[in-house]
Amino acid sequence: PKPKPKPKPKPKPKPTMNALRRVCIVGSGPSGFYAAKYLLAAVPTLHVHIIDRLVTPFGLVRSGVAPDHPEVKSVQNDFTSVAAEHAERFRQAKARA
């Protein structure tokens, strides 16, 4: 008599975006804030931590854009509203050197 072949193990389900609980983003420049904005919108239960080596957020938008470009600097308002809107799910910390 032939031995029965062992059944193949069922593949584990892939994690979904809703399975995420916490995310850490390194860098509080435009890319970090836009990533936080869209992740917070996509996952209602997500907690976002942004870490930067500087104490001031927004990266080069704050310090590297000339004052005569207010349309570029206006994204600071968008970033500030992201932090304020999701204050209970959003933290920013300075990275230790």
C-alpha positions in Angstrom: 0.0 0.0 0.0 1.2 3.5 -0.9 1.4 6.0 1.9 -0.9 9.0 1.6 0.8 12.2 0.6 0.9 14.8 3.3 -1.5 17.7 2.7 0.2 21.0 1.7 0.1 23.6 4.5 -2.3 26.4 3.9 -0.5 29.7 3.1 -0.6 32.3 5.8 -2.8 35.3 4.9 -0.9 38.4 3.9 -1.2 41.3 6.3 -3.4 44.1 5.2 -3.2 47.8 5.8 -5.9 47.4 8.5 -3.5 45.1 10.4 -1.1 47.9 11.0 -1.2 49.4 14.4 1.9 51.7 14.6 4.2 53.2 12.1 7.5 55.1 12.6 8.5 57.6 9.9 12.0 58.9 9.9 12.2 62.5 8.8 9.7 65.3 9.3 10.2 66.9 5.9 7.5 67.0 3.2 7.8 63.3 2.3 7.4 62.3 6.0 4.4 64.4 6.5 2.7 63.4 3.2 3.3 59.7 4.1 1.8 60.3 7.6 -1.2 62.2 6.0 -2.1 59.4 3.6 -1.4 56.6 6.1 -3.6 58.2 8.7 -6.4 58.6 6.2 -6.1 55.1 4.9 -6.0 53.3 8.3 -8.4 54.7 10.9 -6.7 53.0 13.9 -3.1 53.7 13.0 -0.7 55.6 15.3 2.1 57.5 13.6 5.4 58.5 15.1 7.7 60.9 13.2 11.3 61.0 14.3 13.7 63.7 13.1 17.1 64.8 14.3 16.0 68.5 14.2 13.6 69.9 16.8 11.7 71.9 14.1 9.5 70.0 11.7 8.9 70.5 7.9 12.5 70.0 6.8 13.7 72.3 4.0 10.2 73.7 3.5 10.8 75.7 6.7 14.4 76.6 6.3 15.4 76.0 2.6 12.6 77.8 0.6 13.0 81.5 -0.1 10.4 83.8 1.4 9.4 85.0 -2.0 7.9 81.5 -2.7 4.8 81.6 -0.5 3.0 79.0 -2.6 5.7 76.4 -1.8 5.9 77.4 1.9 2.1 77.1 2.2 2.3 73.3 2.5 3.4 74.0 6.1 -0.3 74.8 6.8 -1.2 71.3 5.4 1.4 69.6 7.6 0.3 71.5 10.7 -3.4 70.6 10.0 -2.3 66.9 9.7 -0.6 67.0 13.1 -3.5 68.9 14.7 -6.3 66.8 13.1 -4.8 63.6 14.3 -3.2 64.7 17.5 -4.3 61.7 19.5 -2.7 59.4 16.9 0.3 61.5 15.9 3.6 62.1 17.8 6.8 63.8 16.8 10.1 63.2 18.6 13.6 64.4 18.2 16.0 61.6 17.5 18.9 61.1 20.0 22.3 61.7 18.6 
